[in-house]
């Protein structure tokens, strides 16, 4: 009897160990993002939907390890290194060039599914769109390429505007450099004067609006930025307070009160990246999966703001 009791007790004690072993046997996806868990929850949810389309459900047959930079780009390298040290099976690096570059620099072997707003060939993420040739592939969702187009649409909507303020986040160095170069070139063609204002905190956004108002800016162009995306309500309130027409890159801006947006669907990009991660989990090599380029663009105007 005692022997049977001992065997039964041993089985009960061993069960948690078996359960843990089964759980650890599940593939692990590392999700690296520039924002915080609170503000980035929606993007993460859309990514999970794309992952499920590929047959992987978090907690059932895949584990997701999240790393959030809390809007501090300088933390990305360390967070990417953490994921590598945990031997994740795939790293998802979507939302900005800096996130993708941090993942790429952290590992030459772990598959990376990226979603980037600029040409991934130009930044060394892949050798070519058709044949990536390395450990990374994903989606190019054309934010950089449509900066001039968005400025032109803002000029058409507000034709009397001659002095356009451009709000950039200096902490996101890559986005800032690209935006300033593209916008200044487009402004010459359109005959516009560009005034650049910088902000990387809530208080600095408040100060930038006060400064651009004092400078008699006629309109505001918000640069691509994960930080600004998450502060879109603050931007909309300040734009209304200072009565300045504002253009963003994603429909979230006019939906929260901004005047207009022109660009691709960020939500759809995260869904596609989730599907890419699923393909890699199934064994497809990133080197052989072509980079996809978003072909659907959205031009959104908030009519209430336009009338105001």
C-alpha positions as CSV (number, residue, x, y, z in Angstrom):
1,X,0.0,0.0,0.0
2,X,2.8,2.4,0.9
3,X,4.6,1.5,-2.3
4,X,1.5,2.3,-4.3
5,X,1.0,5.5,-2.5
6,X,4.6,6.5,-3.2
7,X,4.2,5.7,-6.9
8,X,1.0,7.7,-7.0
9,X,2.6,10.7,-5.3
10,X,5.6,10.5,-7.6
11,X,3.3,10.7,-10.6
12,X,1.5,13.7,-9.2
13,X,4.8,15.4,-8.5
14,X,6.0,14.6,-12.0
15,X,2.9,16.0,-13.8
16,X,3.8,19.7,-13.4
17,X,7.3,18.9,-14.8
18,X,5.7,17.2,-17.8
19,X,3.3,20.1,-18.3
20,X,6.2,22.6,-18.3
21,X,8.1,20.5,-20.7
22,X,5.2,20.4,-23.1
23,X,4.7,24.2,-22.8
24,X,8.4,24.9,-23.4
25,X,8.2,22.6,-26.5
26,X,5.8,25.2,-28.1
27,X,7.5,27.6,-30.5
28,X,8.2,31.0,-29.2
29,X,7.7,34.3,-31.1
30,X,9.5,37.4,-29.8
31,X,7.5,40.6,-30.4
32,X,9.6,43.8,-30.4
33,X,7.8,47.1,-30.5
34,X,8.7,50.8,-29.9
35,X,5.6,51.7,-27.9
36,X,4.3,50.6,-24.5
37,X,2.0,47.6,-23.6
38,X,-0.9,49.9,-23.1
39,X,-0.7,51.9,-26.3
40,X,0.6,49.1,-28.4
41,X,-2.0,46.5,-27.3
42,X,-4.1,47.1,-30.5
43,X,-1.2,46.5,-32.8
44,X,-0.3,43.3,-30.9
45,X,-3.8,42.1,-31.1
46,X,-3.9,42.5,-34.9
47,X,-0.6,40.7,-35.1
48,X,-2.1,37.8,-33.2
49,X,-4.9,37.7,-35.7
50,X,-2.5,37.3,-38.5
51,X,-0.6,34.6,-36.6
52,X,-3.9,32.7,-36.1
53,X,-4.6,32.9,-39.8
54,X,-1.4,30.8,-40.2
55,X,-2.7,28.3,-37.7
56,X,-0.9,29.5,-34.5
57,X,-2.9,30.6,-31.5
58,X,-1.1,32.2,-28.5
59,X,-1.2,30.0,-25.5
60,X,-2.3,26.9,-27.4
61,X,0.4,26.0,-29.9
62,X,2.7,29.1,-29.7
63,X,4.1,31.4,-27.0
64,X,4.6,35.1,-27.5
65,X,7.3,37.0,-25.6
66,X,6.7,40.7,-25.7
67,X,9.4,43.4,-25.4
68,X,8.2,47.1,-25.3
69,X,10.6,50.0,-25.6
70,X,8.2,52.4,-24.0
71,X,8.9,55.0,-26.8
72,X,12.6,54.9,-26.0
73,X,14.4,53.9,-29.3
74,X,17.7,53.6,-27.4
75,X,16.3,50.5,-25.5
76,X,15.6,48.5,-28.7
77,X,19.1,46.9,-29.0
78,X,19.0,45.6,-25.5
79,X,15.5,44.3,-25.8
80,X,16.3,42.5,-29.1
81,X,19.3,41.0,-27.4
82,X,17.1,39.7,-24.6
83,X,14.9,37.9,-27.2
84,X,17.9,36.4,-28.9
85,X,19.2,35.1,-25.5
86,X,15.9,33.3,-24.9
87,X,16.3,31.4,-28.2
88,X,13.0,32.5,-29.7
89,X,12.0,30.8,-32.9
90,X,11.0,34.0,-34.7
91,X,11.3,37.7,-34.0
92,X,8.6,40.1,-35.1
93,X,9.9,43.6,-35.6
94,X,7.3,45.9,-37.0
95,X,6.3,49.6,-37.0
96,X,9.6,51.3,-37.7
97,X,13.0,51.0,-39.4
98,X,14.8,51.3,-36.0
99,X,12.9,48.3,-34.6
100,X,13.8,46.1,-37.6
101,X,17.4,47.2,-37.6
102,X,17.7,46.4,-33.9
103,X,16.5,42.9,-34.5
104,X,18.7,42.4,-37.6
105,X,21.8,43.6,-35.7
106,X,21.0,41.3,-32.7
107,X,21.0,38.1,-34.8
108,X,22.1,36.8,-38.2
109,X,20.3,33.5,-37.8
110,X,16.9,33.8,-36.0
111,X,14.1,34.5,-38.6
112,X,12.8,38.0,-38.5
113,X,9.4,39.1,-39.7
114,X,9.5,42.9,-40.2
115,X,7.0,45.7,-41.1
116,X,8.9,48.8,-42.2
117,X,7.8,52.1,-43.6
118,X,10.8,52.5,-46.0
119,X,12.7,50.5,-48.6
120,X,14.2,47.5,-46.7
121,X,16.9,47.1,-49.4
122,X,18.2,50.6,-48.8
123,X,18.6,49.9,-45.1
124,X,20.3,46.6,-45.6
125,X,17.5,44.4,-44.2
126,X,17.3,42.3,-47.4
127,X,19.4,41.9,-50.5
128,X,16.3,42.4,-52.8
129,X,12.6,42.4,-52.5
130,X,12.1,39.2,-54.5
131,X,15.0,37.3,-52.9
132,X,15.7,38.7,-49.4
133,X,18.7,36.3,-49.1
134,X,19.1,36.5,-45.3
135,X,17.2,35.9,-42.1
136,X,14.7,38.7,-42.5
137,X,11.7,39.4,-44.7
138,X,8.2,41.0,-44.3
139,X,6.2,44.0,-45.4
140,X,7.1,47.4,-46.8
141,X,4.1,49.6,-46.0
142,X,5.3,52.8,-47.9
143,X,5.2,55.6,-45.3
144,X,8.4,57.3,-46.5
145,X,7.5,57.0,-50.2
146,X,4.3,58.9,-49.8
147,X,5.5,61.8,-47.6
148,X,5.7,64.2,-50.6
149,X,2.2,63.0,-51.8
150,X,0.8,63.7,-48.3
151,X,2.3,67.2,-48.3
152,X,0.8,67.8,-51.7
153,X,-2.7,66.7,-50.5
154,X,-2.4,69.0,-47.5
155,X,-1.6,71.9,-49.8
156,X,-4.6,71.1,-52.0
157,X,-6.9,71.0,-49.0
158,X,-5.5,74.2,-47.5
159,X,-4.3,76.1,-50.6
160,X,-3.7,79.4,-48.7
161,X,-1.1,77.7,-46.5
162,X,2.4,78.9,-47.4
163,X,4.2,78.2,-44.1
164,X,3.9,74.5,-43.1
165,X,5.2,73.3,-39.7
166,X,6.7,69.8,-39.6
167,X,6.7,68.0,-36.3
168,X,9.4,65.4,-35.9
169,X,10.6,63.2,-33.0
170,X,14.4,63.6,-32.7
171,X,14.6,60.3,-30.7
172,X,13.5,58.4,-33.8
173,X,16.6,59.5,-35.8
174,X,16.0,57.5,-38.9
175,X,12.4,58.7,-39.4
176,X,13.4,62.3,-38.6
177,X,16.3,62.3,-41.2
178,X,14.2,60.8,-43.9
179,X,11.2,63.1,-43.3
180,X,13.2,66.3,-43.3
181,X,15.0,65.3,-46.5
182,X,11.8,64.3,-48.3
183,X,9.6,67.2,-47.1
184,X,12.1,69.9,-47.8
185,X,12.6,68.7,-51.4
186,X,8.8,68.5,-52.0
187,X,8.3,71.9,-50.5
188,X,10.5,73.5,-53.1
189,X,8.3,72.1,-55.9
190,X,5.1,73.2,-54.1
191,X,6.5,76.7,-53.2
192,X,6.1,76.1,-49.5
193,X,8.2,77.3,-46.6
194,X,9.0,74.5,-44.1
195,X,9.4,75.1,-40.4
196,X,10.7,72.1,-38.4
197,X,9.7,71.6,-34.8
198,X,11.0,68.8,-32.5
199,X,9.3,66.9,-29.7
200,X,10.0,63.7,-27.9
201,X,7.9,64.1,-24.7
202,X,4.3,65.3,-24.0
203,X,5.6,68.6,-22.6
204,X,7.7,69.1,-25.7
205,X,4.7,68.6,-27.9
206,X,2.9,71.3,-26.0
207,X,5.9,73.6,-26.4
208,X,6.1,72.8,-30.1
209,X,2.5,73.8,-30.7
210,X,3.0,77.1,-28.9
211,X,6.1,77.8,-30.9
212,X,4.6,76.9,-34.3
213,X,1.6,79.1,-33.5
214,X,3.9,82.0,-32.6
215,X,5.7,81.4,-35.9
216,X,2.3,81.8,-37.7
217,X,2.3,78.4,-39.3
218,X,-0.6,77.8,-41.6
219,X,-0.7,74.0,-41.4
220,X,1.0,71.1,-39.6
221,X,2.6,68.0,-41.1
222,X,3.2,65.2,-38.5
223,X,6.2,63.1,-39.3
224,X,5.9,59.2,-39.1
225,X,6.5,58.3,-35.5
226,X,5.3,55.6,-33.2
227,X,5.4,58.2,-30.4
228,X,3.2,60.6,-32.3
229,X,0.8,57.9,-33.2
230,X,0.3,57.1,-29.6
231,X,-0.1,60.8,-28.8
232,X,-2.7,61.5,-31.5
233,X,-5.4,62.6,-29.1
234,X,-3.1,65.2,-27.6
235,X,-2.1,66.3,-31.1
236,X,-5.8,66.6,-32.1
237,X,-6.7,68.7,-29.0
238,X,-3.8,71.0,-29.5
239,X,-4.5,71.4,-33.3
240,X,-8.1,72.4,-32.5
241,X,-7.0,74.8,-29.7
242,X,-4.5,76.5,-32.1
243,X,-6.8,76.2,-35.1
244,X,-4.2,74.6,-37.3
245,X,-5.0,72.1,-40.0
246,X,-3.1,68.9,-39.3
247,X,-2.1,66.0,-41.6
248,X,-0.9,62.6,-40.3
249,X,0.2,59.4,-42.0
250,X,-2.5,57.0,-40.7
251,X,-6.3,57.2,-40.4
252,X,-6.0,57.3,-36.6
253,X,-5.3,61.0,-36.8
254,X,-8.5,62.2,-38.5
255,X,-10.5,59.6,-36.5
256,X,-9.3,61.4,-33.3
257,X,-9.9,64.9,-34.7
258,X,-7.1,65.8,-37.0
259,X,-7.9,67.2,-40.5
260,X,-6.6,64.4,-42.8
261,X,-4.3,61.5,-43.3
262,X,-2.8,59.7,-46.3
263,X,-1.0,56.4,-46.2
264,X,-1.4,52.7,-45.8
265,X,-3.3,50.7,-43.2
266,X,-0.9,50.0,-40.2
267,X,-3.4,47.5,-38.8
268,X,-3.3,45.5,-42.0
269,X,0.5,45.6,-42.0
270,X,0.6,44.0,-38.5
271,X,-1.8,41.3,-39.6
272,X,0.4,40.5,-42.6
273,X,3.5,40.4,-40.4
274,X,1.7,37.9,-38.2
275,X,1.1,35.7,-41.2
276,X,4.7,36.0,-42.2
277,X,5.8,34.9,-38.7
278,X,3.4,31.9,-39.0
279,X,5.0,30.8,-42.3
280,X,8.5,31.0,-40.7
281,X,7.2,28.8,-37.8
282,X,6.1,26.3,-40.3
283,X,9.7,26.1,-41.6
284,X,9.8,28.5,-44.6
285,X,13.1,30.3,-44.8
286,X,13.0,34.2,-44.8
287,X,15.6,34.1,-47.5
288,X,13.1,32.5,-49.9
289,X,9.9,34.6,-48.9
290,X,9.6,37.8,-51.0
291,X,9.0,41.1,-49.3
292,X,5.4,42.2,-49.9
293,X,4.6,45.8,-50.7
294,X,1.3,47.3,-49.6
295,X,-0.7,48.5,-52.6
296,X,-3.8,49.9,-50.8
297,X,-3.7,53.6,-49.7
298,X,-6.2,55.5,-47.6
299,X,-7.0,59.2,-48.0
300,X,-9.1,60.1,-45.0
301,X,-10.6,63.5,-44.1
302,X,-12.5,64.5,-40.9
303,X,-15.4,66.5,-42.3
304,X,-16.3,68.0,-39.0
305,X,-12.7,69.3,-38.6
306,X,-12.7,70.5,-42.2
307,X,-15.9,72.5,-41.6
308,X,-14.4,74.0,-38.4
